[in-house]
Amino acid sequence: MTAPLPLQSEEPRLTSLSHGGGCGCKIAPGVLSGLLRGTRELPVPEALLVGIETSDDAAVYKLNDRQALVATTDFFMPIVDDPMDFGRIAATNAISDVYAMGATPILSLAVVGMPINVLSPDTIGKILEGGAAACRDAGIPIAGGHTIDSVEPIYGLVAIGIVDPALIKKNSGARPGDRLILGKPLGVGIMSAALKKGKLDAAGYAAMIGSMTRLNTAGPDLAAIAGVHAITDVTGFGLAGHGLEMARGSGCDLTIDWTAVPLLPGVREMAGAGHITGASGRNWASYGDGVSLPTGFDPVDQAILSDPQTSGGLLVACAPEAEAAVLASFAKHGFEAAVVGEALDASDAPRLHITA
């Protein structure tokens, strides 16, 4: 039994209208770096505590000694065909960047592009309803937004949060000796590829949706734990890409024990059957030279390592003495987090090392 297709036969499947779904739509990191080159010359006000320097999850602007504003935007094309699920996933993913900074979300703005002559008002309305459901779960309003008529369906949010400047958690604060803890299993990109080919059963679909619509609400609690030094969320560049960003931003090497990394059910088998996104290969082409793999590392595992995660889990770097508190905080919020590696003194240039 495969996952049901919710749309009526006369209306196209949402995923048939997009050339890439979810965070797999992201421009590859190597290409993106070149595109952003000119923006790095813009003036940076003293109050801007976090900008684009280390490809962090959100911008942070200091308002006063006790408050800083966290701002981010994220949007993409359909990764699933159910419009409610698509809206929930896109909104959950956008809000995640606020949580990844250790902040509490306070409001959002909708970013909407829809082919209005192709999709029915009912379908578009359900996408927006799904986004509203995720915002309701996060306890925030959709306070406005912008809409356009576009060729491909696009949905997401501008998400705004608030944080004490002393509790901001960048992706660049890891220290040698830190433990690396991952909040969600990997594999949603591979599962979405299987879904597109009609090879994902109902149980797999439920597991994929459950992961992508779970808000990373542990972020503010994690940020308040003494000994938590860095947080990021694992999204379109995969575990390898976001791990390498943390290594480079922090100026230290990271090592990940591949045998300790949790995967969603059936992901390795799906990848072995060829259900791999094109974004996985583009990711690896952009940053693979910064990742050391063990001899004989299976190409299937390499594809999972660079698999784009949509609304993925938080990756936390913390001192060893904070490990138990971090795991307990994740558990309090319903996550089965796993210790997957550690930070090391940097080699000639910070790298990500995979062991197995």
C-alpha positions as CSV (number, residue, x, y, z in Angstrom):
1,M,0.0,0.0,0.0
2,T,1.4,3.4,-1.0
3,A,0.8,6.8,0.5
4,P,-2.6,8.2,-0.8
5,L,-2.7,11.0,-3.4
6,P,-5.1,13.5,-2.0
7,L,-5.8,15.7,-5.0
8,Q,-8.6,15.1,-7.5
9,S,-7.7,13.5,-10.8
10,E,-8.4,16.6,-12.8
11,E,-5.9,18.7,-10.7
12,P,-2.2,18.0,-11.1
13,R,-0.2,16.6,-8.2
14,L,1.7,19.4,-6.3
15,T,5.0,17.7,-6.8
16,S,4.5,17.5,-10.5
17,L,4.5,21.3,-10.7
18,S,7.9,21.7,-9.0
19,H,11.4,20.9,-10.3
20,G,12.6,20.2,-6.8
21,G,10.8,19.9,-3.5
22,G,11.4,21.1,0.1
23,C,14.9,22.1,1.1
24,G,16.2,20.1,-2.0
25,C,15.3,23.3,-3.8
26,K,18.2,25.1,-2.2
27,I,21.0,26.5,-4.4
28,A,24.1,24.3,-3.8
29,P,26.4,25.8,-1.2
30,G,29.3,26.3,-3.6
31,V,27.2,28.2,-6.1
32,L,25.5,30.2,-3.3
33,S,28.8,31.3,-1.9
34,G,29.7,32.9,-5.2
35,L,26.3,34.6,-5.6
36,L,26.6,36.2,-2.2
37,R,30.1,37.6,-2.7
38,G,28.9,41.1,-3.4
39,T,26.6,41.3,-0.4
40,R,29.5,40.8,2.0
41,E,30.7,44.4,1.2
42,L,27.6,46.0,2.7
43,P,27.9,48.0,5.9
44,V,27.3,46.0,9.1
45,P,25.8,48.0,12.0
46,E,27.1,47.3,15.5
47,A,23.7,46.1,16.7
48,L,23.7,43.3,14.1
49,L,25.0,40.4,16.2
50,V,24.6,37.7,13.6
51,G,24.7,38.2,9.9
52,I,25.9,36.1,6.9
53,E,29.5,35.6,8.1
54,T,29.2,31.9,9.0
55,S,26.0,31.0,7.0
56,D,24.0,30.9,10.3
57,D,20.3,30.1,10.6
58,A,18.9,33.6,11.1
59,A,20.0,37.2,11.5
60,V,20.1,38.7,15.0
61,Y,19.7,42.4,15.8
62,K,20.3,43.7,19.3
63,L,17.4,45.9,20.6
64,N,18.7,46.4,24.2
65,D,20.8,44.6,26.8
66,R,18.0,42.0,27.4
67,Q,16.4,41.6,24.0
68,A,17.5,40.8,20.4
69,L,15.3,40.3,17.4
70,V,15.8,37.1,15.4
71,A,14.7,37.3,11.7
72,T,14.7,34.6,9.0
73,T,12.8,33.5,5.9
74,D,12.4,30.1,4.3
75,F,10.2,29.0,1.5
76,F,10.2,26.2,-1.1
77,M,8.2,24.2,-3.6
78,P,6.1,21.1,-2.7
79,I,7.8,18.1,-1.3
80,V,4.5,16.2,-0.9
81,D,1.2,16.3,-2.7
82,D,-1.2,16.8,0.2
83,P,-1.7,20.6,0.4
84,M,-2.2,20.7,4.1
85,D,0.9,18.7,4.7
86,F,2.9,20.9,2.3
87,G,1.8,24.0,4.2
88,R,2.6,22.5,7.6
89,I,6.0,21.3,6.5
90,A,7.0,24.6,4.9
91,A,5.9,26.7,7.9
92,T,7.5,24.3,10.4
93,N,10.8,24.4,8.5
94,A,10.8,28.2,8.5
95,I,10.1,28.6,12.2
96,S,12.9,26.1,12.9
97,D,15.6,28.7,12.2
98,V,14.3,30.8,15.0
99,Y,14.5,27.9,17.4
100,A,18.0,27.1,16.1
101,M,19.2,30.5,17.4
102,G,17.9,29.7,20.9
103,A,15.0,32.2,20.3
104,T,11.3,32.1,20.9
105,P,9.2,32.8,17.8
106,I,6.7,35.7,18.2
107,L,5.2,36.2,14.7
108,S,5.4,35.3,11.1
109,L,4.6,36.6,7.6
110,A,3.5,34.4,4.7
111,V,5.5,34.1,1.5
112,V,3.1,32.8,-1.2
113,G,3.6,32.1,-4.9
114,M,0.9,30.0,-6.6
115,P,-0.1,29.1,-10.2
116,I,-3.6,30.4,-9.8
117,N,-4.8,29.1,-13.2
118,V,-3.5,25.6,-12.4
119,L,-4.4,25.0,-8.8
120,S,-7.9,25.4,-7.4
121,P,-8.7,28.0,-4.7
122,D,-9.5,25.0,-2.4
123,T,-6.0,23.5,-2.8
124,I,-4.2,26.8,-2.3
125,G,-6.4,27.5,0.7
126,K,-5.4,24.2,2.2
127,I,-1.7,25.0,1.8
128,L,-2.3,28.2,3.7
129,E,-4.4,26.4,6.3
130,G,-1.5,23.9,6.8
131,G,0.9,26.8,7.4
132,A,-1.5,28.4,9.8
133,A,-1.8,25.1,11.8
134,A,2.0,25.0,12.3
135,C,2.0,28.6,13.4
136,R,-0.8,27.8,15.8
137,D,1.3,25.0,17.3
138,A,4.2,27.4,17.7
139,G,1.9,29.9,19.4
140,I,2.4,32.7,16.8
141,P,0.2,34.6,14.4
142,I,0.6,35.0,10.7
143,A,0.6,38.8,10.8
144,G,0.8,39.5,7.1
145,G,2.7,38.5,4.0
146,H,2.9,38.8,0.2
147,T,1.4,36.8,-2.6
148,I,2.3,36.4,-6.3
149,D,1.0,34.4,-9.3
150,S,3.9,32.1,-10.1
151,V,4.7,29.2,-12.4
152,E,5.5,26.8,-9.6
153,P,3.8,26.6,-6.2
154,I,5.9,28.3,-3.5
155,Y,5.1,28.6,0.2
156,G,7.0,29.6,3.3
157,L,7.3,32.2,6.0
158,V,9.3,35.1,7.3
159,A,9.7,34.1,11.0
160,I,10.5,36.6,13.7
161,G,11.7,35.7,17.3
162,I,13.1,37.2,20.4
163,V,16.1,36.1,22.5
164,D,18.2,37.4,25.3
165,P,21.5,38.4,23.6
166,A,23.4,36.4,26.2
167,L,21.6,33.2,25.1
168,I,22.1,33.4,21.4
169,K,23.5,30.2,20.0
170,K,25.3,30.6,16.7
171,N,26.5,27.7,14.5
172,S,30.0,28.8,15.1
173,G,30.6,28.3,18.8
174,A,31.7,24.6,19.0
175,R,34.8,24.0,21.0
176,P,37.3,21.1,21.0
177,G,36.0,18.3,23.3
178,D,32.3,19.2,22.7
179,R,29.8,16.4,22.1
180,L,27.6,16.6,19.0
181,I,24.0,15.7,19.6
182,L,21.4,15.4,16.8
183,G,17.7,15.9,17.5
184,K,16.0,14.1,14.5
185,P,16.8,11.1,12.4
186,L,18.0,11.6,8.8
187,G,16.4,10.6,5.5
188,V,13.4,12.7,4.5
189,G,15.0,13.7,1.2
190,I,15.4,10.1,0.2
191,M,11.8,9.3,1.4
192,S,10.5,12.2,-0.7
193,A,12.4,10.8,-3.8
194,A,10.7,7.4,-3.1
195,L,7.3,9.1,-2.8
196,K,7.7,10.7,-6.2
197,K,8.2,7.3,-7.7
198,G,5.3,5.7,-5.8
199,K,7.7,3.6,-3.7
200,L,6.8,5.0,-0.2
201,D,4.2,3.1,1.7
202,A,1.7,4.6,4.1
203,A,3.8,3.9,7.2
204,G,6.8,5.5,5.6
205,Y,4.8,8.5,4.6
206,A,3.5,8.9,8.1
207,A,7.1,8.7,9.5
208,M,8.3,11.3,7.0
209,I,5.4,13.7,7.7
210,G,5.8,13.2,11.4
211,S,9.5,14.2,11.3
212,M,9.0,17.3,9.0
213,T,6.1,18.7,10.9
214,R,7.6,18.4,14.4
215,L,8.6,21.9,15.6
216,N,12.1,22.2,17.1
217,T,10.7,23.6,20.3
218,A,13.6,22.5,22.3
219,G,15.8,25.3,21.0
220,P,15.2,28.0,23.7
221,D,15.6,25.4,26.5
222,L,18.8,24.1,25.0
223,A,20.2,27.6,24.7
224,A,19.7,28.2,28.4
225,I,21.8,25.2,29.4
226,A,25.3,26.1,30.5
227,G,27.8,24.3,28.4
228,V,25.8,24.5,25.1
229,H,28.1,26.3,22.8
230,A,26.5,26.0,19.3
231,I,23.3,25.0,17.7
232,T,22.2,24.8,14.0
233,D,19.4,22.9,12.2
234,V,20.2,20.3,9.6
235,T,18.3,21.3,6.4
236,G,19.0,21.5,2.7
237,F,22.8,21.0,2.8
238,G,22.4,17.7,4.7
239,L,24.2,16.6,7.9
240,A,27.6,16.8,6.1
241,G,27.0,20.4,4.9
242,H,25.7,21.8,8.1
243,G,28.3,20.0,10.1
244,L,31.0,21.4,7.9
245,E,29.6,24.9,8.3
246,M,29.8,24.4,12.1
247,A,33.4,23.2,11.8
248,R,34.5,26.0,9.6
249,G,32.6,28.7,11.6
250,S,34.0,27.3,14.9
251,G,37.6,26.9,13.7
252,C,37.7,23.2,14.8
253,D,37.3,19.8,13.3
254,L,34.2,17.8,13.8
255,T,34.0,14.0,13.8
256,I,30.8,12.1,13.3
257,D,30.4,8.4,14.1
258,W,28.2,7.2,11.3
259,T,27.1,4.1,13.2
260,A,25.5,6.4,15.8
261,V,23.5,8.6,13.4
262,P,19.8,7.8,13.5
263,L,17.9,7.2,10.3
264,L,14.2,7.1,9.5
265,P,12.7,3.6,8.9
266,G,13.8,2.0,5.6
267,V,15.9,4.9,4.5
268,R,19.0,2.9,3.7
269,E,17.0,0.4,1.7
270,M,15.3,3.2,-0.3
271,A,18.7,4.9,-1.0
272,G,20.1,1.5,-2.1
273,A,17.2,1.2,-4.5
274,G,18.2,4.5,-6.1
275,H,15.7,6.8,-4.5
276,I,18.2,9.7,-4.1
277,T,17.6,13.4,-4.8
278,G,19.6,15.3,-7.3
279,A,20.4,17.8,-4.5
280,S,22.3,15.2,-2.6
281,G,24.9,15.0,-5.5
282,R,25.0,18.8,-5.9
283,N,25.6,19.1,-2.2
284,W,28.5,16.7,-2.3
285,A,30.1,18.3,-5.3
286,S,30.0,21.6,-3.4
287,Y,31.6,20.5,-0.2
288,G,32.9,16.9,-0.4
289,D,36.5,18.1,-0.5
290,G,36.0,19.2,3.1
291,V,34.8,15.9,4.3
292,S,37.0,12.9,5.2
293,L,35.3,9.5,4.7
294,P,36.6,6.1,6.0
295,T,38.0,3.7,3.4
296,G,35.3,1.8,1.7
297,F,32.5,4.1,2.8
298,D,29.4,2.9,1.0
299,P,28.1,5.4,-1.7
300,V,24.6,4.8,-0.3
301,D,25.7,6.2,3.1
302,Q,27.5,9.1,1.4
303,A,24.1,9.9,-0.3
304,I,22.4,9.8,3.1
305,L,25.1,12.0,4.6
306,S,24.5,14.7,2.0
307,D,20.7,14.1,1.8
308,P,18.8,17.4,2.0
309,Q,16.7,17.5,5.1
310,T,13.5,19.5,5.1
311,S,12.6,20.7,8.6
312,G,15.5,18.6,10.0
313,G,16.7,18.3,13.5
314,L,18.8,20.5,15.7
315,L,22.6,19.7,15.8
316,V,24.0,20.8,19.2
317,A,27.6,21.1,20.3
318,C,28.0,21.0,24.1
319,A,30.6,20.4,26.8
320,P,30.7,16.8,28.0
321,E,29.2,17.8,31.4
322,A,26.2,19.3,29.6
323,E,25.4,16.1,27.6
324,A,22.9,14.7,30.0
325,A,21.0,18.0,30.3
326,V,20.9,18.4,26.6
327,L,19.5,14.8,26.1
328,A,17.0,15.4,28.9
329,S,15.8,18.7,27.3
330,F,15.3,17.0,23.9
331,A,13.4,14.2,25.6
332,K,11.2,16.8,27.4
333,H,10.1,18.1,24.0
334,G,9.5,14.6,22.6
335,F,12.7,14.0,20.7
336,E,14.9,10.9,20.8
337,A,18.2,12.7,20.3
338,A,21.5,10.9,19.8
339,V,25.1,11.6,20.5
340,V,26.7,11.4,17.1
341,G,30.2,12.8,17.5
342,E,32.5,15.4,18.9
343,A,34.6,18.4,18.2
344,L,38.4,18.2,17.9
345,D,41.3,20.6,17.6
346,A,41.4,21.9,14.0
347,S,43.8,20.5,11.4
348,D,45.3,22.8,8.8
349,A,41.8,23.8,7.8
350,P,38.7,22.8,9.7
351,R,37.2,19.6,8.3
352,L,34.4,17.1,9.0
353,H,35.6,13.6,9.6
354,I,33.2,10.6,9.3
355,T,34.1,7.4,11.1
356,A,32.3,4.0,10.9
